[in-house]
Amino acid sequence: MFQPTYPIHTTRLVLRPITLDDLDDVYAWQSRPDVVRWMLGVGPRTREQSLSSVAAMAREDALNAVGDCLTLAVTTDAGVIGTVELVWRSETDRTAELGYVFHPDHGGRGLATEAASALLDWGFGEFGLHRVYARCHGGNEASARMMARLGMRREAHHVESYLFGGEWADQLTFAVLAREWRARATAPDS
Ligand SMILES: CC(C)(COP(=O)(O)OP(=O)(O)OC[C@H]1O[C@@H](n2cnc3c(N)ncnc32)[C@H](O)[C@@H]1OP(=O)(O)O)[C@@H](O)C(=O)NCCC(=O)NCCS
């Protein structure tokens, strides 16, 4: 079983597993059309649907096998403002996929980038990953900017590669390697 030592502290944030007590905070963003707009197969959730989602995320506190997702609640004094996650994609290739969702009230301050960086520090550090990638809808500019801010390289722009809401959609893939992450972490202006 692989999991960070909880909680993870960053300059402005505390990261820890989700609990059922987080339902109100999670529902606050999961119910918003602007938050779920670019997410495949996800519409604004009812409170009941958010409860199921929170219950599922609450079980994602460790990686036991390929395919597992590690989901962390990102908290400030305002409560849970978003989540970051790592899906373990390959043991052989030591690869995982990064994901993130934040409440717009807390956007535009670099908090999502700070939280994702902490998760990548654990992924490339203790967990020993070689490569982390992330994908987004071609129209999700905020997500693409975030991946670039994390130092991820834009590796692919797949044209009309998947069906999104009944329409063909483009998908962007960004990635970063462990050695690149370490070099970035020790760079003077990082
Ligand atoms: C993707 C998402 C997390 C990005 O949120 P965000 O607020 O842009 O990201 P951050 O919290 O890292 O803030 C970065 C912004 O704050 C600005 N900023 C201010 N202070 C900053 C700081 N100290 N450090 C870094 N950035 C800072 C940056 O310039 C950037 O703004 P810009 O993108 O306009 O240039 C958010 O849009 C979201 O949750 N979207 C809905 C869910 C979603 O689409 N998830 C991805 C699915 S693939």
The ligand as an SDF file (V2000), in Angstrom:
LIG
                    3D

 48 50  0  0  0  0  0  0  0  0999 V2000
   -8.0970   23.7420  -13.8160 C   0  0  0  0  0  0  0  0  0  0  0  0
   -8.2460   24.6390  -12.5850 C   0  0  0  0  0  0  0  0  0  0  0  0
   -7.9130   23.8820  -11.3320 C   0  0  0  0  0  0  0  0  0  0  0  0
   -7.2800   25.8200  -12.7290 C   0  0  0  0  0  0  0  0  0  0  0  0
   -7.5720   26.7610  -11.7200 O   0  0  0  0  0  0  0  0  0  0  0  0
   -6.6980   28.0970  -11.5880 P   0  0  0  0  0  0  0  0  0  0  0  0
   -7.3310   28.9510  -10.5730 O   0  0  0  0  0  0  0  0  0  0  0  0
   -6.4990   28.6780  -12.9480 O   0  0  0  0  0  0  0  0  0  0  0  0
   -5.2890   27.5400  -11.0940 O   0  0  0  0  0  0  0  0  0  0  0  0
   -4.4060   28.0480   -9.8840 P   0  0  0  0  0  0  0  0  0  0  0  0
   -5.1280   27.9430   -8.5940 O   0  0  0  0  0  0  0  0  0  0  0  0
   -3.1150   27.3090   -9.9860 O   0  0  0  0  0  0  0  0  0  0  0  0
   -4.1940   29.5790  -10.1930 O   0  0  0  0  0  0  0  0  0  0  0  0
   -3.4580   29.9540  -11.3240 C   0  0  0  0  0  0  0  0  0  0  0  0
   -3.8750   31.3070  -11.7900 C   0  0  0  0  0  0  0  0  0  0  0  0
   -3.6230   32.2220  -10.7250 O   0  0  0  0  0  0  0  0  0  0  0  0
   -2.6070   33.1270  -11.1000 C   0  0  0  0  0  0  0  0  0  0  0  0
   -1.7490   33.2420   -9.8970 N   0  0  0  0  0  0  0  0  0  0  0  0
   -1.8890   34.2300   -8.9840 C   0  0  0  0  0  0  0  0  0  0  0  0
   -1.0170   34.0250   -7.9840 N   0  0  0  0  0  0  0  0  0  0  0  0
   -0.3150   32.9090   -8.2800 C   0  0  0  0  0  0  0  0  0  0  0  0
    0.7350   32.2000   -7.6180 C   0  0  0  0  0  0  0  0  0  0  0  0
    1.2070   32.6080   -6.4320 N   0  0  0  0  0  0  0  0  0  0  0  0
    1.2210   31.0820   -8.1880 N   0  0  0  0  0  0  0  0  0  0  0  0
    0.7480   30.6460   -9.3730 C   0  0  0  0  0  0  0  0  0  0  0  0
   -0.2630   31.2770  -10.0430 N   0  0  0  0  0  0  0  0  0  0  0  0
   -0.7870   32.3990   -9.4980 C   0  0  0  0  0  0  0  0  0  0  0  0
   -1.9180   32.5280  -12.3010 C   0  0  0  0  0  0  0  0  0  0  0  0
   -1.3840   33.5190  -13.1430 O   0  0  0  0  0  0  0  0  0  0  0  0
   -3.0580   31.7890  -12.9610 C   0  0  0  0  0  0  0  0  0  0  0  0
   -3.8750   32.6210  -13.6910 O   0  0  0  0  0  0  0  0  0  0  0  0
   -3.9990   32.4610  -15.3100 P   0  0  0  0  0  0  0  0  0  0  0  0
   -4.3070   31.0350  -15.6070 O   0  0  0  0  0  0  0  0  0  0  0  0
   -5.0900   33.3900  -15.6570 O   0  0  0  0  0  0  0  0  0  0  0  0
   -2.6510   32.8410  -15.8220 O   0  0  0  0  0  0  0  0  0  0  0  0
   -9.7000   25.1730  -12.4780 C   0  0  0  0  0  0  0  0  0  0  0  0
   -9.9660   25.9470  -13.6240 O   0  0  0  0  0  0  0  0  0  0  0  0
  -10.7570   24.1020  -12.3600 C   0  0  0  0  0  0  0  0  0  0  0  0
  -10.9330   23.5070  -11.3050 O   0  0  0  0  0  0  0  0  0  0  0  0
  -11.5120   23.8730  -13.4470 N   0  0  0  0  0  0  0  0  0  0  0  0
  -12.6570   22.9700  -13.4100 C   0  0  0  0  0  0  0  0  0  0  0  0
  -12.2640   21.5210  -13.3160 C   0  0  0  0  0  0  0  0  0  0  0  0
  -11.3960   21.0940  -14.4540 C   0  0  0  0  0  0  0  0  0  0  0  0
  -11.5960   21.4790  -15.6070 O   0  0  0  0  0  0  0  0  0  0  0  0
  -10.3950   20.2500  -14.1120 N   0  0  0  0  0  0  0  0  0  0  0  0
   -9.4710   19.7260  -15.0880 C   0  0  0  0  0  0  0  0  0  0  0  0
  -10.0850   18.6630  -15.8730 C   0  0  0  0  0  0  0  0  0  0  0  0
   -8.9190   18.1330  -17.1190 S   0  0  0  0  0  0  0  0  0  0  0  0
  1  2  1  0
  2  3  1  0
  2  4  1  0
  2 36  1  0
  4  5  1  0
  5  6  1  0
  6  7  2  0
  6  8  1  0
  6  9  1  0
  9 10  1  0
 10 11  2  0
 10 12  1  0
 10 13  1  0
 13 14  1  0
 14 15  1  0
 15 16  1  0
 15 30  1  0
 16 17  1  0
 17 18  1  0
 17 28  1  0
 18 19  1  0
 18 27  1  0
 19 20  2  0
 20 21  1  0
 21 22  1  0
 21 27  2  0
 22 23  1  0
 22 24  2  0
 24 25  1  0
 25 26  2  0
 26 27  1  0
 28 29  1  0
 28 30  1  0
 30 31  1  0
 31 32  1  0
 32 33  2  0
 32 34  1  0
 32 35  1  0
 36 37  1  0
 36 38  1  0
 38 39  2  0
 38 40  1  0
 40 41  1  0
 41 42  1  0
 42 43  1  0
 43 44  2  0
 43 45  1  0
 45 46  1  0
 46 47  1  0
 47 48  1  0
M  END
$$$$
